Amino acid sequence: LTGRDGVMRAVMDSLPDFIFVKDEGLRYLGVNKAFADILGLADPQEAAGRTDSDFLQPDDARKSREDDAQVIASGRAVYGRERLLSVRGREAIWILEHRIPLSDAKGRVVGLVGVARDISSVKTMEKELRNANVRLSGALLALKQTQQKIIQNERLNALGEMASGIAHDFNNALMPILGYSDV
């Protein structure tokens, strides 16, 4: 770890996030250890001079080139973009990425730096939460329907008891009259 480059390499490689630097031709100048692992490289130096087409599925490589070209052309950073990353030979992962233009001393954009974080576990939890919400909504609807049926049954029971009471009272009132009619 001698010199500034050695310290920067040690810092980049110690981070769990994926870090990459590209030139204005969209070729990798460098990647950190975490990103090299995702790309299937034994050494981060193996990425130098290569492009996304060397590692990503064709549609993903095209999308990445378009995003990079937009950052370089506009000179504006893109922060907090979520997307699915499909590396050849690996299961796709969800990432949260930032792409920041790199400028030379004259202010001309000469490349970009990207930082991405694997958020697959967050996306899985979001999906599970949505599924649980759907199940809970269904259970709540069933509970409300059951509650309505119980209320309706209670009303019918109350009406039956009231009718029974009226019939009993009416019967009590008729008994003397029927008793006198026999006499």
VOPAGU-2260 file (C-alpha; in pm, 1 decimal, decimal comma):
REM VOPAGU-2260
SITE   aa  ch    i         X         Y         Z
SITE  LEU   A    0       0,0       0,0       0,0
SITE  THR   A    1     251,9     256,0    -105,1
SITE  GLY   A    2     156,1     582,8    -262,8
SITE  ARG   A    3    -175,4     742,5    -333,2
SITE  ASP   A    4    -276,1     482,4    -594,9
SITE  GLY   A    5    -214,7     197,8    -351,5
SITE  VAL   A    6    -426,3     366,7     -84,4
SITE  MET   A    7    -706,9     437,4    -332,9
SITE  ARG   A    8    -699,6      75,1    -452,0
SITE  ALA   A    9    -714,4     -49,7     -90,5
SITE  VAL   A   10   -1010,3     178,7     -14,2
SITE  MET   A   11   -1200,8      76,4    -329,6
SITE  ASP   A   12   -1139,0    -293,6    -271,6
SITE  SER   A   13   -1249,7    -276,2      91,4
SITE  LEU   A   14   -1596,9    -148,7      -1,6
SITE  PRO   A   15   -1882,3    -394,1     -64,9
SITE  ASP   A   16   -2031,6    -164,3    -331,2
SITE  PHE   A   17   -1941,7    -209,7    -697,7
SITE  ILE   A   18   -1714,3      69,5    -821,0
SITE  PHE   A   19   -1601,9     124,4   -1179,2
SITE  VAL   A   20   -1431,5     396,5   -1381,2
SITE  LYS   A   21   -1475,7     430,1   -1759,6
SITE  ASP   A   22   -1316,2     651,9   -2020,0
SITE  GLU   A   23   -1516,8     855,1   -2270,0
SITE  GLY   A   24   -1506,7     555,9   -2507,9
SITE  LEU   A   25   -1697,6     363,5   -2236,4
SITE  ARG   A   26   -1407,9     123,7   -2175,4
SITE  TYR   A   27   -1329,2      23,0   -1819,6
SITE  LEU   A   28   -1024,6     193,5   -1674,5
SITE  GLY   A   29   -1067,1       6,9   -1349,0
SITE  VAL   A   30   -1307,6    -174,1   -1120,6
SITE  ASN   A   31   -1293,0    -267,8    -755,0
SITE  LYS   A   32   -1271,3    -622,9    -619,5
SITE  ALA   A   33   -1646,3    -650,9    -548,0
SITE  PHE   A   34   -1735,6    -559,2    -907,9
SITE  ALA   A   35   -1462,8    -785,0   -1047,9
SITE  ASP   A   36   -1617,5   -1073,2    -850,0
SITE  ILE   A   37   -1960,5   -1004,4    -999,1
SITE  LEU   A   38   -1808,0    -987,9   -1348,0
SITE  GLY   A   39   -1638,0   -1322,8   -1288,0
SITE  LEU   A   40   -1283,3   -1182,8   -1293,4
SITE  ALA   A   41   -1004,7   -1318,1   -1074,9
SITE  ASP   A   42    -829,7    -980,1   -1070,0
SITE  PRO   A   43    -985,0    -632,3   -1104,3
SITE  GLN   A   44    -707,3    -540,3   -1351,4
SITE  GLU   A   45    -860,1    -784,2   -1603,8
SITE  ALA   A   46   -1144,2    -537,9   -1668,4
SITE  ALA   A   47    -913,9    -266,3   -1806,2
SITE  GLY   A   48    -985,9    -181,7   -2169,2
SITE  ARG   A   49   -1297,7    -397,2   -2184,8
SITE  THR   A   50   -1659,2    -286,3   -2225,8
SITE  ASP   A   51   -1997,5    -386,4   -2087,0
SITE  SER   A   52   -2050,4    -605,6   -2395,1
SITE  ASP   A   53   -1772,5    -830,6   -2264,2
SITE  PHE   A   54   -1960,1    -904,5   -1941,9
SITE  LEU   A   55   -2329,5    -820,7   -1957,6
SITE  GLN   A   56   -2622,2    -974,0   -2141,0
SITE  PRO   A   57   -2672,7    -789,9   -2475,1
SITE  ASP   A   58   -2979,8    -587,4   -2371,2
SITE  ASP   A   59   -2819,0    -492,8   -2042,1
SITE  ALA   A   60   -2493,4    -392,3   -2214,3
SITE  ARG   A   61   -2687,7    -171,2   -2458,2
SITE  LYS   A   62   -2879,8      -3,9   -2174,4
SITE  SER   A   63   -2560,5      53,1   -1977,2
SITE  ARG   A   64   -2389,2     211,5   -2282,6
SITE  GLU   A   65   -2688,8     440,5   -2336,3
SITE  ASP   A   66   -2685,9     548,8   -1970,3
SITE  ASP   A   67   -2309,6     608,6   -1975,1
SITE  ALA   A   68   -2322,8     802,7   -2303,5
SITE  GLN   A   69   -2599,0    1024,6   -2162,1
SITE  VAL   A   70   -2392,4    1104,8   -1851,0
SITE  ILE   A   71   -2084,9    1186,0   -2060,4
SITE  ALA   A   72   -2279,8    1393,3   -2317,6
SITE  SER   A   73   -2479,5    1589,7   -2061,3
SITE  GLY   A   74   -2210,3    1619,4   -1796,3
SITE  ARG   A   75   -2480,8    1551,5   -1536,4
SITE  ALA   A   76   -2471,8    1277,2   -1278,2
SITE  VAL   A   77   -2745,5    1021,3   -1234,7
SITE  TYR   A   78   -2815,2     921,1    -874,8
SITE  GLY   A   79   -3028,2     649,3    -722,9
SITE  ARG   A   80   -3136,9     456,9   -1032,5
SITE  GLU   A   81   -3260,4     103,1    -965,8
SITE  ARG   A   82   -3217,7    -159,4   -1234,1
SITE  LEU   A   83   -3171,1    -527,0   -1292,9
SITE  LEU   A   84   -2810,5    -619,3   -1378,2
SITE  SER   A   85   -2772,5    -930,1   -1592,5
SITE  VAL   A   86   -2412,7   -1051,2   -1600,6
SITE  ARG   A   87   -2340,7   -1341,7   -1835,7
SITE  GLY   A   88   -2339,3   -1676,6   -1660,1
SITE  ARG   A   89   -2482,8   -1540,4   -1334,7
SITE  GLU   A   90   -2823,7   -1484,5   -1182,6
SITE  ALA   A   91   -2947,9   -1128,3   -1237,9
SITE  ILE   A   92   -2927,3    -894,5    -939,5
SITE  TRP   A   93   -3101,1    -569,3    -855,1
SITE  ILE   A   94   -2869,5    -273,2    -811,8
SITE  LEU   A   95   -2901,3      87,0    -698,1
SITE  GLU   A   96   -2653,3     284,4    -902,5
SITE  HIS   A   97   -2498,0     627,6    -933,6
SITE  ARG   A   98   -2307,1     748,0   -1240,5
SITE  ILE   A   99   -2096,4    1061,6   -1209,6
SITE  PRO   A  100   -1909,7    1235,2   -1494,1
SITE  LEU   A  101   -1532,4    1279,3   -1458,7
SITE  SER   A  102   -1382,5    1602,5   -1590,5
SITE  ASP   A  103   -1026,7    1700,0   -1673,4
SITE  ALA   A  104    -856,6    2019,0   -1551,1
SITE  LYS   A  105   -1025,5    2218,8   -1832,1
SITE  GLY   A  106   -1372,2    2096,0   -1731,5
SITE  ARG   A  107   -1412,2    1864,3   -2030,5
SITE  VAL   A  108   -1587,6    1533,8   -1947,3
SITE  VAL   A  109   -1338,1    1252,7   -2005,7
SITE  GLY   A  110   -1519,6     960,5   -1849,1
SITE  LEU   A  111   -1734,0     859,1   -1558,9
SITE  VAL   A  112   -1727,8     680,7   -1227,3
SITE  GLY   A  113   -2004,2     446,0   -1122,8
SITE  VAL   A  114   -2102,2     313,1    -785,2
SITE  ALA   A  115   -2365,9      44,2    -744,8
SITE  ARG   A  116   -2502,9    -152,7    -452,4
SITE  ASP   A  117   -2665,8    -495,0    -464,6
SITE  ILE   A  118   -3023,6    -441,2    -341,9
SITE  SER   A  119   -3158,0    -783,5    -439,8
SITE  SER   A  120   -3245,6    -869,6     -80,0
SITE  VAL   A  121   -3437,9    -541,3     -45,7
SITE  LYS   A  122   -3630,1    -614,6    -367,0
SITE  THR   A  123   -3709,5    -965,4    -239,1
SITE  MET   A  124   -3840,0    -820,4      88,2
SITE  GLU   A  125   -4048,2    -563,0    -102,6
SITE  LYS   A  126   -4204,1    -843,3    -308,8
SITE  GLU   A  127   -4275,9   -1049,1       2,9
SITE  LEU   A  128   -4428,1    -742,9     168,7
SITE  ARG   A  129   -4652,9    -679,0    -134,2
SITE  ASN   A  130   -4762,6   -1045,7    -131,5
SITE  ALA   A  131   -4832,4   -1028,6     242,8
SITE  ASN   A  132   -5031,0    -708,6     187,5
SITE  VAL   A  133   -5243,3    -881,4     -78,7
SITE  ARG   A  134   -5307,2   -1174,9     158,0
SITE  LEU   A  135   -5394,9    -938,4     444,3
SITE  SER   A  136   -5630,8    -741,6     219,8
SITE  GLY   A  137   -5805,9   -1066,6     126,7
SITE  ALA   A  138   -5831,5   -1168,1     491,6
SITE  LEU   A  139   -5968,5    -824,2     583,3
SITE  LEU   A  140   -6234,2    -849,7     311,4
SITE  ALA   A  141   -6334,8   -1198,4     433,5
SITE  LEU   A  142   -6348,0   -1067,3     791,6
SITE  LYS   A  143   -6574,6    -777,5     690,1
SITE  GLN   A  144   -6805,1   -1015,4     501,9
SITE  THR   A  145   -6821,7   -1246,4     804,4
SITE  GLN   A  146   -6891,7    -947,8    1028,9
SITE  GLN   A  147   -7180,9    -840,6     801,6
SITE  LYS   A  148   -7325,6   -1193,0     812,8
SITE  ILE   A  149   -7302,4   -1197,5    1193,9
SITE  ILE   A  150   -7475,5    -857,9    1215,4
SITE  GLN   A  151   -7748,6    -978,9     978,9
SITE  ASN   A  152   -7797,1   -1298,9    1183,6
SITE  GLU   A  153   -7815,3   -1095,7    1506,9
SITE  ARG   A  154   -8081,6    -871,2    1351,7
SITE  LEU   A  155   -8283,7   -1174,7    1242,3
SITE  ASN   A  156   -8248,9   -1329,1    1590,3
SITE  ALA   A  157   -8364,5   -1002,3    1751,1
SITE  LEU   A  158   -8659,0    -980,5    1511,0
SITE  GLY   A  159   -8749,4   -1343,8    1589,5
SITE  GLU   A  160   -8735,4   -1276,8    1965,0
SITE  MET   A  161   -8950,4    -965,2    1922,2
SITE  ALA   A  162   -9205,7   -1158,7    1713,6
SITE  SER   A  163   -9206,2   -1437,9    1972,7
SITE  GLY   A  164   -9263,4   -1185,0    2252,1
SITE  ILE   A  165   -9549,5   -1020,6    2062,5
SITE  ALA   A  166   -9707,0   -1359,8    1991,7
SITE  HIS   A  167   -9672,6   -1452,4    2361,7
SITE  ASP   A  168   -9830,8   -1122,8    2472,3
SITE  PHE   A  169  -10107,4   -1159,1    2214,1
SITE  ASN   A  170  -10168,5   -1516,4    2331,5
SITE  ASN   A  171  -10186,6   -1397,2    2693,9
SITE  ALA   A  172  -10441,7   -1132,0    2594,1
SITE  LEU   A  173  -10653,1   -1385,0    2402,4
SITE  MET   A  174  -10663,3   -1650,9    2677,2
SITE  PRO   A  175  -10926,1   -1474,6    2891,7
SITE  ILE   A  176  -11137,8   -1400,0    2589,3
SITE  LEU   A  177  -11120,6   -1761,8    2473,6
SITE  GLY   A  178  -11195,8   -1876,7    2830,2
SITE  TYR   A  179  -11512,6   -1660,9    2844,8
SITE  SER   A  180  -11620,1   -1767,7    2499,2
SITE  ASP   A  181  -11633,0   -2128,7    2620,6
SITE  VAL   A  182  -11853,6   -2031,7    2910,2
